[in-house]
Amino acid sequence: MKTIHTITFALLALLALHTQAANVKSLPASDPGITYTGRVSNGADGSVSYDWTGVYLQTDFTGGNFAIIASDAGASWHNLFIDGKWVRKLLIEGSTPQRIVLAEKLGKGTHRLRLQKCTEGQYGCTTLHRVELSANGTLAPVERKQRMIEVYGDSYTCGYGTESDKANDPFRLETENCDKAYGCILARYFDADYALTAHSGQGMVRNWGDAKQISDVNMSSRFTQLFDDHGTQPYDFSLYTPQLVIINLGTNDFSPTAIPTDEQYTTAYVKMIETIKSRYPAAKVLCITPHSANRYLKACLQFLKERVAGMPDVYMANLLDGMVTVERDMGADWHPNYQGQRKIAMALIPQVSAIMGWQLTDKVVE
């Protein structure tokens, strides 16, 4: 009798798995019904890999259920949005593919899903292998917005510490959230798509605390790559075209010890602008003076202003001095928290409006 019961239970389990499989449609992550924004690599097996912060996928799906099969070379936090509302943050980690349910038993009709990588590439590279939805479900791509902004930067752009409220908090991956940094805030305000090409601690030519005036790897070389930290293959700049490019680099160049010369820094900066303009001829470029800029960086950016004076569609942003306060606007390791990032965005909004001709609205800056 025990043997019969065991066989019966095994058959029931197999039947349940078969029924579950019959009710699920499995598609490759590269399915054309999914829209990716940012730098991604499509695998021969239908997988999609990415490590730059801020990369996001969108899809309009039916059937009420949606799951992903995903893995990560390290650990990456993602923001999940459904129908325009933030639902939760989720962690993808480990090289073994895992099934993660993103939506379950939603109402009838079409729902829009957005999954955004909110931590940076030096900590993890995510691979989406497949997506699963209800057997009768469908996927449709999300149309790209008319406006696109690309931001080249460092930890300020990555959202390092944005979910911390104390300047002396140590860095923790779970408190980094690029969605609460000025680049994403600007994109929301102007109803634009965005891409972030940013890495904490990186400078235009010199990284934080490096004993060399020119670091072996810096943003001058990294910004042309498909991956931030998991490969050096070149990126195909034709995959999207921003109307506005923002550059916010220099804080790390002039961190303590061997600061670069004004010639080293500005020459690399001009070369980056020229490269960007060669890839996006119609784009306008806005160069930011970071709120934390010291006198060396300010002097170099003044020199840069003189060097780009004759270049069309290149602009220098207004100073942000005194805008971010330690008492209220700092998160982990003296980086701007969400409130500090909102202040930075609010200072840039009228400048972007003037440069781009984009109308100001009554939206809350958030």
Secondary structure as GFF3:
##gff-version 3
##sequence-region A 1 366
A	DSSP	alpha_helix	2	22	.	.	.	ID=ss1
A	DSSP	beta_strand	24	28	.	.	.	ID=ss2
A	DSSP	beta_strand	35	37	.	.	.	ID=ss3
A	DSSP	beta_strand	41	42	.	.	.	ID=ss4
A	DSSP	beta_strand	48	50	.	.	.	ID=ss5
A	DSSP	beta_strand	56	61	.	.	.	ID=ss6
A	DSSP	beta_strand	66	72	.	.	.	ID=ss7
A	DSSP	beta_strand	75	82	.	.	.	ID=ss8
A	DSSP	beta_strand	85	93	.	.	.	ID=ss9
A	DSSP	beta_strand	98	103	.	.	.	ID=ss10
A	DSSP	beta_strand	111	117	.	.	.	ID=ss11
A	DSSP	beta_strand	126	134	.	.	.	ID=ss12
A	DSSP	beta_strand	139	140	.	.	.	ID=ss13
A	DSSP	beta_strand	148	153	.	.	.	ID=ss14
A	DSSP	alpha_helix	155	158	.	.	.	ID=ss15
A	DSSP	three_ten_helix	173	175	.	.	.	ID=ss16
A	DSSP	three_ten_helix	178	180	.	.	.	ID=ss17
A	DSSP	alpha_helix	182	189	.	.	.	ID=ss18
A	DSSP	beta_strand	193	198	.	.	.	ID=ss19
A	DSSP	alpha_helix	219	222	.	.	.	ID=ss20
A	DSSP	three_ten_helix	237	239	.	.	.	ID=ss21
A	DSSP	beta_strand	244	248	.	.	.	ID=ss22
A	DSSP	alpha_helix	262	279	.	.	.	ID=ss23
A	DSSP	beta_strand	284	287	.	.	.	ID=ss24
A	DSSP	alpha_helix	295	307	.	.	.	ID=ss25
A	DSSP	beta_strand	314	316	.	.	.	ID=ss26
A	DSSP	alpha_helix	326	329	.	.	.	ID=ss27
A	DSSP	beta_strand	330	331	.	.	.	ID=ss28
A	DSSP	three_ten_helix	332	334	.	.	.	ID=ss29
A	DSSP	beta_strand	335	336	.	.	.	ID=ss30
A	DSSP	alpha_helix	338	356	.	.	.	ID=ss31
###
